[in-house]
Amino acid sequence: MNVQVSAPRLAITLGLYGSASTWVFNVVREILNAAYGPSRVCAYYADAIALILQDGAIPGRFVVVKMHVGDASLPGFVHLAQPLVLLSVRDPRDAVVSLMERFGQDFDKAASRVVQSAQRIYPFAAAGHPFLRYEDNFFARPETLGAIAARLGVTLPAATGNAIFTRYETASVRDFAADVGKLPAERLDGGADDLFDRVTHIHRHHIGDGLCGKWRERLSAAQSDAITAALGDFITNFGYR
């Protein structure tokens, strides 16, 4: 029996907190929507694949899953299912600052979440899965869309790519986040302090200052040393100092 292998049915966008992972998720979702129609695309936020596998809407559709951490089953699932895994990374010290300043988390909570996320991401990058570095401003480069579309096996018309890029430019997302409360009630989730859109996962505190290296002024020496001690390989191998 001949089996034709086509574009990946499942794309997992696994990103460090504050690494523009929501941009990656939405670009993948929008590219698939444009190529196949929204009715043939399911998109989720889930840090455990098992949470979505029982959804009866999945068969016959393309699936996009956004994750920050995943769970212990993720490496085995990826090995067996062979989805497209797209990683996004950032200096973890800046990621901690981002969580502290945008969401009011204390250092211990923010650091714990970032360390867990980084420790999940690093083996996938080491295994050769493609990654995007926040510091390279991939989200501000139209050519990134073409590279992602190629990974998805999709030919992206220029006009479609330009429209998607414009929709998720930083200024556009900042405006969308400011007005997220005006969306229809069925699209909204979260509490008053962290209201977010179920479709795009853009929330009120979505855009920070975007600065790189801010940890040097905003973390204490003990705090930055603690993150470096936990994530030395991650910091070294992704080119952070």
N, C-alpha and C positions, 0 to 999 in steps of 0.2 A: 504494500500500500504506500503510495506516495503522499507525503505530508508537506505542504508548502508553508514555510516559515515566513511570516509577514512582520509588520511593525509590532513592537511590544504592546501587549494588551494592558500591561500594568506598568506605571511609572511611580516610583517612590521618591519623593523629594525629602531628603533627610538633611536637616540643616541645624547648625548651631544657633542658639538663641541670638537674635540681633544680627544675623548674617545675611539679611535680605532673603531669607528662605521663603517668605510669603510671596515675594516677587517671583521666585522660581516656580512655586506651586501655581500661581495664577497664570504665568506665561505658558506653562505646560498645559494647563486646563484650557486656556483660550486657543492655543494652537490646535489642540485636538477638537475643540468645539468647531473651529473654523474648517477643519479638514473633514470631519465626519458628522457634524451637527450636534447640538447640545443634547438631543435625546439619546445619543449613543455614547455619552460620556457621564461617568459617575465620579464625583470628587468628594474626598473625605479628609478630615483631620482625625488621625487615630494613631496612638503610640503602640498599639497592638493590632496586628493584622487580623487576629481572631475576632476582633470587634466588628469587622465589616464583612467577613466571609459568608455570614448567614443572610446578608441582604439579598433578597430575591431580585433586586433590580440589576445585579451585576451581570448575569449571563447575557452574552451578546453585546456587551458594551466595553469601551475602554475605561480604565480606572486610573485615577490619580490619587495618591495618598500623601498627605503632608505629615511629617514626623519631626520631632526634635530628639527623641531618645530611643523609641522602639522598645522592645523587650527581649528577653533571652532567646525567644524563638526566631528572631529576625534573621540572624546569619544562616540558620538552617533553611528557613523559608526562601531566602534569596538564592541560596545554592540550588534548591530544587526547582523553584519557579522561574528563575532567570529573568526577573523583571529588569527594566531600566532603572538604575539607581543614580540619581543626581544629588551630589553633595554640595552644600554651601558652608563655608567656614569663615571664621573671623578670629583675630587675636582674642583668645578666651578672656584675657584680662579686660579688654574693652567690652566683651559680651557681658561680663559680670557688671560692669559700670552701667551698661545699657539697661539691664534688668533692675538695678537699684534705682536708677533715676526715672525710668519710664513707669515703673510699677510700684515704686516705694518699697521694694523688698530689702530686707537687711542683708548684710554681706554674706552671712552663713547660708541663708536660703538661696541667694543668687549664685553663689559659688558652687553649692552642691548641685544645682540644676545644670549649670554649665559644664561642670566636670563630668557628670553622667552623660550628657549629650556628646561631649568631645570624645569620651572613651568609647562610645558606640560608633561614632563616625570614623575614627582613625583607622580601625582595621579594614573598613571598606575602601578607604583611600589607598591604603597599603596594598590592597588586593587589585588595584587598578581601576576602580570605579571613578568616573570623571568628577572633578570638583571645581568649584568656583570660589575664588577668594574675594571677600568683601573689599579688601584693600585695593583690588584691581579695578574697582568701580564697574564690575560686569553689568550691573543693573542700569548703568547710564550709557551702555554701548549697544546700539541697534544690532550690531553683528552677533551679539549673544543670542538673539532670537533665532537667527539662521542656524547657529551651531546647535541649539536645542532642537529645532525642527528636524535637523538632519539626524540627530540621535533618535528622534521619534519616527523616522522614516516618512516624514511629511515634507512636501514641497510647499513652501510658504510664499504666496504672492506678495510682492513688495507692498502693495497698498494695505493688505491685511496685516502684514508685519508692522508697518508704520502705525496703524490704528491701535494695535495691541501695545506697542511700545509707548505711544502717547498716553494711553489709558493708565499705564503703571509707572510713568515718570514720577519722580519724588514729589514734585509740586502738585501733580494731579492726585496722588495718594494722600498727601497732606490735606488737600481740600476735601477729598472723600471722607477721610477720617473725622474731620471737624464736623461734617454733616451726617455722620453715620446714623444718628438718632432719627433722622428724617426718612429713613428707609421704611418700607412696609413692615408691620409688626411681625409677620411670619418670617422675615429675613433676619430678625434680631435675636441675639442671645447674650447671656452674661448679665451682670448686675450694672447698676448705674455708674459705678466707677470704672468698669471695664466692658462697656457695651461693644459688641462686635457683630459684623455681618456674617451670617452663616455661609454665604456663597463665596466671598473672597477671603474671609477670615481677617479682614482689616478691622482694626479696633480703634477706639478713641485715642489711645496712646501709641499709635503705631509708629510714628516717625519721630526719632530723636534728633540729636544735632548732627549725627553722621560722622563725627570726628574720629580719626584714627590716632591711636597712641595716647588717648586721653587718660588712660589708666595711670600714666606717670604722675599726673597731678591730682587724681581723684581717688586713688587707692593709697593706703599706707604701705610702707615697705614690708611690713609683716603680712599684709593682705596679698600683695603681689607675689611675695615669696611663697606663700601657701599655694597659690594657683600654679606657679611655675614648678613647684615640687611635685604637685599632683599630675601635671600635664607636660612634663619636660619634653617627651618625644613629640607630642603634638606641636608644641611651640617651635621646636627645632625643625621638624620636617616640613612644616608649612611656611617656614621662612620668617618666623617672628623672633624678635630679640628682646 
